[in-house]
């Protein structure tokens, strides 16, 4: 009988087309299809459309002549319409632009991070030119894996590791979240309606729902709270953590509790649990703010309540790392930080109701952005410092 590890989805994908990259403030990424399959044609049952097994044993999807990349995704896997899917867009774009083939793995728990990292690093057929570890939770595993494979190039997204064969990409999530906090604070203080939502004129209260209470997610919270406080000290911010990135029911419960306490705009940094936040907002006629991808596009069933999304260019981190490998410019030991100035994070208004946001509110958010880039606003990374 195959082990649980063998049964994990190990999707082979090469030469894939069809997903557009992020395009400024009016466009956005396309998400997985509604039938549960990903845009690369692989189905959620772990098998690819060509009938090949996804148990990790078949290397036929990799290129002998070109470059090979192994993708180890964060917990929650593909189909989150957010963080992991953003990383996938990066490797898909790189595969289209360069002579690159790639394999994808979706660990079921943190204990599998090391297994997949090592599986790629040990492989000789194919030989992987880059192993991409997506998500801060992979740091501990990579801390042990990277020194054991000094000739292997690794990418770490959302944390940093000082090893000569690891390129680390981090983001200033707090900066983008500061803008969403300012946006929410500006709107909650006025009578505003759009799509299926409206603000509660009886109170000025907004909310934040996180996935797992970890330092990275607290950066989102800190920026959001600080952005709201920058606009007005009279705006109250409620906070809740689901404890999981794959629990929509938990996200919905947290959001409903907030809405019951007169919160009218909720920002989530909760991965798949954030779908529940959108559902609660839609059911109760309030608003939500998405994360990582433009979720008014990737979760378009809820676009009538998604005011904006704090987009994080995880796709860019993956694409640039692959491009560097292809061009012989990969820099192990490098640490890249992408914030507002580098366009690594941004506040993107919702596709369906973004145009309804008053221009004076947008102008104020733009002004705040300029002040952060100019260094005139010090954005905290810990809620205790707000």
N, C-alpha and C positions, 0 to 999 in steps of 0.2 A: 504494500500500500504506500502511495506517495505521502511524504511528510507534508505538514502544513506549509513549510517553507517552499516545497516544490510546487504546491498548488497556488501559491501567490501569483498574481498576475505579473508576467514578465513580458511585456508587449514589445514585439519587434516592429519597427517602423522605419521605412526608408523611402526617400523620394516623395514625401508627402506634400500635397499642396492644398490650398483652399482656406487658410486662415489668415485674415488680414491683421497687420500690426496696428498698434495704437496710433491714432491720428489726431493729435491735438485735443482741443476741448469740445469739438463737435462730433468726432467720430470715436470709435472704440473697437475692442476686440469682439469677434464672434465667439460664442461659447459652444459647448457640446450640444449635440442635437437632442431634441426632446424625447427621442425613443430610447435614451439611455446609452447610446453608443457615442464614442468620442469622435471628433472630426477626422481622425486618421482612419476611420473605418473599423476600428477594433471594438468588439462588443464587451459589455460589462460582465459576461460570463467567463472572461479570461481567454477566449479564443479569438484569433484574428479571422477576418472574412475569407482568407485564402485557405482556411482550415488547418493552419499550422498550430501547433501547441505553443502555449505561452509559459511553459514551465522553466524556461531559461536554458534549456539544453540545446536548442537549435540556433546555430549562429548564422544561418543562411541570409538573414536580413542585413548583415554587416558587409562592409566593403573591404576587399583585400587590397585594392589599389589606392583608395582614398583614405579618409579619416573616419575614425569610429569614436563615438561618445556614449558613455553609459550614464543614464539619468536615474538618480535615486530620489524619489519625491518625498515630500513631507507627509506626515500622517494625515489621513483623510483622502489622499490620493487624487487622481484625476476626476474631473466632474464636479469639483468644488466651485466652479465658475468664478474663481477668485485667485488664490495664491499659486497653487499647483498648475492650474490651467494657464496662468500667466507665464510660468516657467516653460511650459510646453510650447507656448507660442514662440518663445525664443529659440528653441531647438528646431522647431519646424521651419522658421524663417531662415535659420542658418543652413539647414539641409537643402532648402531651395536655392540659396545663394552660393553655396560652396559644395565641394565634393565630399559630403559628409553623410554617413549613415549613423543611426543611433538605436539604442535599446532603452526601454523604460521599465523601471521596477517600482512597485508600490508597496512598501513595507506595511505589514498589519499592525506592528507595534514597534516601539523604540528598540527592542532587542534585535530586530532584523536590520537596522541600519548598518551595523558592522558587517553582517553577512553579505549584504548586497554590495557594499563598498569593496569588500575583499573579493567577491566573486568577479567583479569587473577588473580589479587590479591584478588578479592572478591569471586572468584569461590570456591565452596566447593565440587563440583561434576564435574570434579575432583578437588582435592586440588593441586595447582601448587607449586612444591618445589623450582622452580627458574623461575623468569621472566627476560628475556634477552632483554634489550633495546639497539638496535643496531644503533649507529650513534650519533654524537655530538649534532645534533638538538633536541635530546630527553632530554637533560639536564634540561631545564626549566620545562618540564612536570614532570620528575622524582623528581625534587627538591620538588614538591608539593605532589607527590604520595607517595614516600618512607616513609616520617614521618607519614602518615596516616595509614600505614600498617607495624608497627614495627616488626611483626613476619614473614613477607614475605622476602625471599631472592631475591635481585635484582642484575643483572649484567648490567653495563653501559660500552659500548665500544666506545672509541674515545673521552672520556672526563672523568672528575673525579668529584665525589660528596662525600663530607665528611659526610656520614651518616652510622650509625653502622650496617645497613642491606644491604649496597650496596658495591659490589666489583667492582672497576673501573680498566679498562684496557686501557692504552694509548700506542701509538707507536711513535718511533722517525722517523717520516716520512721524516724529513729533512735529516737524515743520508742516508737513501736509495736513496733519491732524489739527494743528493750530488754526489753519484756514477753515476746516470744517466746523470747528468750535465757534469761530467768529461768525460764520454763516448761520449756524443754528441759533446763536444768541441774538443776532440781528432779526431773524424771522420770528422767534418765539415771543418777542416783545411787541409784535404788531399783529393785526388781523390779516391773515394770509390764507388763501385757499388756492388749490391747483389740483387737477386730476381728481383722485379719490380722497385727498387729505385736506385738512385745515388745521390751523393753530388753535390752541385753547386760550381764549382771551382772558380767562380768569386767573391765569398764572403764567410765570415766565420760567418754565422748567424744561430741561433737556436731559437726555440720558446717554449712557455709554454701556454697551454690553461687550465684554471680552470673552474670548474662548478659555484659554488656560491662563491663570494668574502667574505670568512669567515676566522677567525684566523687559523683554522685547514688547510684549503686549501692553505693559504699563507705559511704554513710550507713547503709544497711541492715546492712551487715557490722559497722560500728562499734557500732551499737546492740545488735546480737545478741551480739557478743563481750563488750560491757560488761555486758549483762544477765546473761550466764552468770558473769562474774567477780564480779558483785555477790553472786550466790548462793554461789559457791564458787570459790576460786582453784585447786581441785583438778580442775575440769572443763576438759578440753582441747577446743579448737575448731579443726577443720580447715577450710581455705578453698580454693576452687577457682573459677576463672572460665572459662566455656565459650567466650567470645569472640563470642557471637551470642545473640540473643533468639529465634531460630527454629530451633534445633537440638536437638530432643528426644534424639537419639542421643548428642550431646555431653553433655547434662545427665545422661543415664542412665549414661554412662561415668564421669563425674566422681563421681556418687553411688555407683556400684558400687565404685570405688576406695576411697572413704571407708569404706563398709561393710566392705570387706575389711580395713580397718585398725581395726575394732571401733567405728566410729561407729554410733550407733543412732538418732539423730534428726537430720534434715537440713532446714534452712530454705533456701528458694530465693528469689532475687529475679532471675529469669532469663526472665520472659515465657513464651513458648511452649516454651523449652528446659526449663522446670520440669516439663513433663509427663514427661520422662525421669527426673527425680528421683522422682516419684511411682511410676513403673513399677519403678524399682530397689528402692524401699522395699517395694513390694508383693511383688515377686519374692523378696526376701531376708527378708521378715518383720520389717521395721523400720518406722520412722515418718518422716513428713514434715510440714512446715509450709508452707502456701501463702502467697500474697501478693496484694495489691491488691484482689481480690474474695474472697468466701468460697468457696474452691476445693473445699471438701467438697460444695458444691452445683453449682458450675460444672464440676467434674471428678469427678462422682459415681461414676465407675467405680473411683475410688481412695479413696472416702470411708472405707474400712475401715482406711486407714493415715494419713489426714490428721488430725492432732491438733487443729490450729487454723490460722487464717490471719491475717496482718497486713493487715487491711482498710484501704484508703486511699480516701477519699471523692472520687475523681476525678469521679464523677457529680455531686456537690454543687457542685464548682467550675464545671462546665459549666452546670448548672441555674441557679445563682445569677447567673452572668454573663448568661445569656439573660433571666432575670427582670429584671435591672437594665436591660437594653436596652429591654425592653417597657415598663417603668415610667418610662423616661426618667431613670434613676439610674446609668447606666453611668459609672464613674469611670476614665478613662484616666490612666495613671501610678500607679494604686493597686497596692499589693503586699500580698497577703493570705497569712498563714501559718496553717496549720491543723494543730494538734497534738492531743495527748490531751485537753487542757482544752477545746478547741473541738470535740471529737469528730470531728476530721478523720482521725484514725487510731485504730485499736483492735485488740485481740487478740480474735478471735471463735473460740470453740471449735467443733470439727468437728461436723457435723450427725449423723453416725453414731456416733462414738466419744467425743465430747466429754463426754458424761454419765459416762463411765467414769473420767475423770480425778479423782483423789481431791479431796475438797472442801478439805482442808487445803492442797493445792497451789494450787487456785484462790484461796483466801483470801490466800495469800502473794503471788500475782500481783496481786490487787486492792490489797493493801497497797503493793506497789511502784508501782503506777499512782498511788495517792494521793500517795505521796512525790514522784514526778516532778512531778505537778501542783502540789504545794505548794512546789516549788523546792528540795527537800531532796536531790535527786539530780541531779547535773550529767551529762547524757548527751552523750557525745562524738559528733562527726559525721565523724571520721576514725579509721580503725583504728590509726593510729600514735599516737593519744592514749589508747588503751585501756590 
